[in-house]
Amino acid sequence: MHRYGRGDTDVTRVAATAGRDPVLPPYSITTITVAPHAAAASVGAPGSPKTTAVGSSTATVSWAAPANGKAVRYEVYERLGSNAQLLATSTSTSATLHNLPPGSEHTVNVLARDADGRLSRPSEPLTFATTAPRDSSCLVNYRVDSGWGNGFVATVTVSNVGDSPINGWTLDFTWPSTGQTVQSFWNANVTSSGTRVHVTDNGANAELAPRSGSTATFGFVGANDGANPTPTTFTLNGTVCRTS
């Protein structure tokens, strides 16, 4: 334990007294270092999680019980950069995650906790995406017109199904596979950064009348290294769209 208080000329080391709480002088700064418990959890990591149901704001995740030890509780954590956020706890081998943003991607791990409160190692990660909301004010149709071994042609149609007109639009989506790219395009302006694709109107198709009164259609030639899955989430002017 270290202290810096009134009358001290520098940070001072203070010996801990066994069995007694430290005395903290007034108007002082005290630093206490806490060592982790050396004992490891008596339960192994849960099995690889999988989704059993995914909606626009919820997802149900299940996993196998650890092969060794007895878990009294499971905790589902989401990766947020170098941190983690607790999304759900469960006493069974499944949990429903709530309040997820529509059309958002999440990576989660499951950890088991033993009777002494110690956590296991994390399970293998699971990445999933929530679906678009059913009541969205926009609709996107993505269609692959033709394809060959490592390339394809796709057409995208954007509709405004809301009650207000749109004058000027941007459409964003993410490729499910890192091997997918846009090579050339028409009837819109397309830029890419990694797997993220950003599309803007070309001026002539900037206006989208309400209640599907008009649509904007553009196309592109794409390349694919391996699989060519369809993007699942499209965002028009910040709104997650329905898909067809």
C-alpha positions as CSV (number, residue, x, y, z in Angstrom):
1,M,0.0,0.0,0.0
2,H,1.2,3.5,-0.9
3,R,0.2,6.9,0.6
4,Y,0.7,10.5,-0.2
5,G,-0.9,12.8,2.4
6,R,-0.4,16.0,4.3
7,G,3.2,16.2,5.7
8,D,4.5,13.7,3.2
9,T,7.3,14.8,0.9
10,D,6.9,11.9,-1.5
11,V,4.8,8.8,-2.1
12,T,5.3,6.7,1.0
13,R,5.1,2.9,1.3
14,V,2.9,1.8,4.2
15,A,3.2,-1.7,5.5
16,A,-0.1,-3.6,5.7
17,T,-1.3,-4.8,9.1
18,A,-2.6,-8.4,9.0
19,G,-6.1,-8.7,10.2
20,R,-6.8,-5.0,10.4
21,D,-8.3,-2.5,8.0
22,P,-5.8,0.2,6.9
23,V,-6.2,3.7,8.4
24,L,-6.7,6.3,5.7
25,P,-5.4,9.7,6.9
26,P,-7.6,12.7,5.9
27,Y,-6.7,14.8,2.8
28,S,-4.5,11.9,1.5
29,I,-4.3,9.8,-1.6
30,T,-3.9,6.0,-0.9
31,T,-3.2,3.3,-3.5
32,I,-4.1,-0.3,-2.7
33,T,-3.0,-3.1,-4.9
34,V,-5.3,-6.1,-4.9
35,A,-3.9,-9.5,-6.1
36,P,-6.2,-11.9,-7.9
37,H,-7.2,-15.2,-6.3
38,A,-4.7,-17.9,-7.4
39,A,-7.2,-20.7,-7.6
40,A,-8.6,-21.5,-11.0
41,A,-12.3,-22.2,-11.8
42,S,-13.3,-25.8,-11.3
43,V,-15.4,-25.8,-14.4
44,G,-14.3,-25.9,-18.1
45,A,-15.3,-23.6,-20.9
46,P,-18.8,-24.1,-22.4
47,G,-19.2,-25.6,-25.8
48,S,-19.3,-23.4,-29.0
49,P,-22.5,-21.2,-28.9
50,K,-24.9,-21.1,-31.8
51,T,-28.0,-19.0,-32.5
52,T,-31.4,-20.8,-32.4
53,A,-33.5,-17.7,-33.2
54,V,-32.6,-14.2,-34.4
55,G,-35.0,-11.2,-34.7
56,S,-34.6,-7.5,-35.3
57,S,-33.9,-6.8,-31.6
58,T,-33.4,-10.2,-29.9
59,A,-31.3,-13.3,-30.4
60,T,-31.5,-16.7,-28.6
61,V,-28.1,-18.4,-28.1
62,S,-27.5,-22.0,-27.0
63,W,-24.4,-24.0,-26.1
64,A,-23.2,-27.3,-24.7
65,A,-22.4,-27.7,-21.0
66,P,-18.7,-27.9,-20.1
67,A,-17.2,-31.3,-20.4
68,N,-15.7,-31.1,-16.9
69,G,-16.9,-29.5,-13.6
70,K,-20.3,-28.3,-12.7
71,A,-21.6,-24.9,-13.8
72,V,-24.1,-23.1,-11.6
73,R,-24.6,-20.2,-13.9
74,Y,-23.6,-19.0,-17.4
75,E,-22.8,-15.5,-18.6
76,V,-22.9,-14.2,-22.2
77,Y,-20.5,-11.4,-22.9
78,E,-20.2,-9.2,-26.1
79,R,-16.8,-8.1,-27.3
80,L,-16.5,-4.3,-27.5
81,G,-13.0,-3.7,-28.7
82,S,-10.7,-4.6,-25.8
83,N,-13.6,-4.7,-23.3
84,A,-16.6,-6.9,-22.8
85,Q,-20.2,-6.2,-21.9
86,L,-22.5,-8.7,-20.0
87,L,-25.6,-9.3,-22.1
88,A,-27.3,-12.1,-20.3
89,T,-27.1,-14.7,-17.5
90,S,-28.7,-18.1,-17.4
91,T,-28.9,-21.2,-15.2
92,S,-29.5,-23.3,-18.3
93,T,-27.6,-23.8,-21.6
94,S,-29.4,-21.1,-23.5
95,A,-30.2,-17.4,-23.1
96,T,-32.1,-14.7,-25.0
97,L,-30.3,-11.4,-25.7
98,H,-32.6,-8.4,-25.6
99,N,-32.5,-4.7,-26.8
100,L,-30.1,-5.3,-29.7
101,P,-30.2,-2.7,-32.5
102,P,-31.9,-3.8,-35.7
103,G,-29.4,-4.8,-38.4
104,S,-26.4,-4.8,-36.1
105,E,-23.6,-7.3,-35.8
106,H,-22.5,-8.9,-32.5
107,T,-19.7,-11.2,-31.4
108,V,-20.3,-13.0,-28.1
109,N,-18.6,-15.6,-25.8
110,V,-20.2,-17.7,-23.1
111,L,-18.4,-18.3,-19.7
112,A,-19.4,-20.7,-17.0
113,R,-19.3,-19.8,-13.3
114,D,-18.8,-22.5,-10.6
115,A,-20.3,-22.7,-7.1
116,D,-17.4,-20.6,-5.6
117,G,-18.2,-17.8,-8.1
118,R,-15.1,-18.4,-10.3
119,L,-15.4,-18.0,-14.1
120,S,-14.2,-20.5,-16.6
121,R,-12.3,-19.8,-19.8
122,P,-14.6,-18.3,-22.5
123,S,-16.2,-20.4,-25.2
124,E,-15.4,-20.1,-28.9
125,P,-16.8,-16.8,-30.2
126,L,-20.1,-16.5,-32.1
127,T,-20.8,-13.7,-34.5
128,F,-24.3,-13.0,-35.7
129,A,-26.4,-10.1,-37.1
130,T,-29.9,-9.1,-36.1
131,T,-32.5,-8.7,-38.9
132,A,-34.1,-5.6,-40.3
133,P,-37.2,-4.3,-38.6
134,R,-40.5,-5.2,-40.3
135,D,-41.9,-1.7,-40.1
136,S,-38.9,0.0,-41.7
137,S,-39.6,3.0,-44.0
138,C,-37.4,1.6,-46.8
139,L,-37.1,-1.5,-48.8
140,V,-34.1,-3.0,-50.7
141,N,-34.1,-5.7,-53.3
142,Y,-30.6,-7.2,-54.0
143,R,-30.4,-9.6,-56.9
144,V,-27.5,-11.5,-58.5
145,D,-28.2,-11.4,-62.2
146,S,-25.3,-13.6,-63.4
147,G,-22.2,-15.1,-62.0
148,W,-19.1,-17.0,-62.9
149,G,-16.2,-18.6,-60.9
150,N,-14.8,-15.4,-59.4
151,G,-17.2,-12.7,-60.5
152,F,-20.9,-11.7,-60.7
153,V,-23.3,-8.9,-61.8
154,A,-25.8,-7.6,-59.3
155,T,-28.8,-5.2,-59.4
156,V,-30.0,-3.3,-56.3
157,T,-33.4,-1.6,-56.1
158,V,-34.1,0.9,-53.4
159,S,-37.7,1.9,-52.4
160,N,-39.1,4.5,-50.1
161,V,-42.1,2.9,-48.4
162,G,-42.5,5.7,-45.8
163,D,-44.8,8.6,-45.8
164,S,-42.3,11.4,-46.5
165,P,-40.3,12.0,-49.7
166,I,-36.6,11.5,-49.9
167,N,-34.4,13.9,-51.9
168,G,-30.8,12.6,-51.9
169,W,-29.9,9.2,-50.5
170,T,-27.0,7.1,-49.3
171,L,-27.0,3.3,-49.0
172,D,-24.6,1.4,-46.8
173,F,-24.0,-2.4,-46.5
174,T,-21.3,-4.8,-45.5
175,W,-20.1,-7.9,-47.5
176,P,-20.5,-11.1,-45.5
177,S,-17.2,-12.4,-46.9
178,T,-13.8,-10.6,-47.1
179,G,-13.4,-11.9,-50.6
180,Q,-16.3,-9.9,-52.0
181,T,-15.6,-6.5,-53.7
182,V,-17.2,-4.1,-56.2
183,Q,-15.2,-3.7,-59.4
184,S,-17.4,-1.3,-61.5
185,F,-20.8,0.2,-61.2
186,W,-23.6,2.3,-62.9
187,N,-26.5,4.5,-62.0
188,A,-24.9,5.4,-58.6
189,N,-21.6,6.3,-57.0
190,V,-20.0,3.4,-55.1
191,T,-17.0,3.5,-52.8
192,S,-15.6,0.7,-50.5
193,S,-13.5,0.4,-47.4
194,G,-12.6,-3.2,-46.6
195,T,-15.9,-5.1,-46.5
196,R,-18.0,-1.9,-46.1
197,V,-19.7,-0.4,-49.2
198,H,-21.1,3.1,-49.5
199,V,-23.4,4.1,-52.3
200,T,-24.8,7.5,-53.1
201,D,-27.4,8.6,-55.8
202,N,-26.1,9.9,-59.1
203,G,-28.4,13.0,-59.1
204,A,-30.8,11.7,-61.6
205,N,-32.2,9.1,-59.2
206,A,-31.9,11.2,-56.0
207,E,-35.7,11.6,-55.4
208,L,-37.6,8.7,-53.9
209,A,-41.3,9.4,-53.7
210,P,-43.2,8.1,-50.6
211,R,-45.2,4.9,-50.4
212,S,-43.1,3.3,-53.2
213,G,-44.1,6.0,-55.6
214,S,-40.7,5.7,-57.3
215,T,-37.5,3.6,-56.9
216,A,-33.8,3.9,-57.6
217,T,-32.0,1.1,-59.3
218,F,-28.3,0.7,-59.7
219,G,-26.0,-2.2,-60.6
220,F,-22.4,-3.3,-60.3
221,V,-19.9,-5.9,-61.4
222,G,-18.4,-7.7,-58.3
223,A,-15.6,-10.1,-57.6
224,N,-15.7,-12.9,-55.2
225,D,-12.8,-15.0,-53.8
226,G,-14.7,-18.1,-52.8
227,A,-18.3,-17.9,-51.5
228,N,-20.6,-15.1,-52.7
229,P,-23.3,-14.7,-49.9
230,T,-25.9,-12.0,-50.1
231,P,-25.5,-9.0,-47.8
232,T,-28.1,-9.1,-45.0
233,T,-28.3,-5.5,-43.8
234,F,-28.8,-2.4,-45.9
235,T,-29.0,1.1,-44.3
236,L,-30.7,4.0,-46.3
237,N,-29.9,7.5,-44.9
238,G,-29.2,5.8,-41.5
239,T,-32.4,3.7,-41.4
240,V,-32.1,-0.1,-41.5
241,C,-34.2,-1.3,-44.4
242,R,-36.4,-4.3,-45.0
243,T,-35.1,-6.7,-47.7
244,S,-36.8,-8.7,-50.4
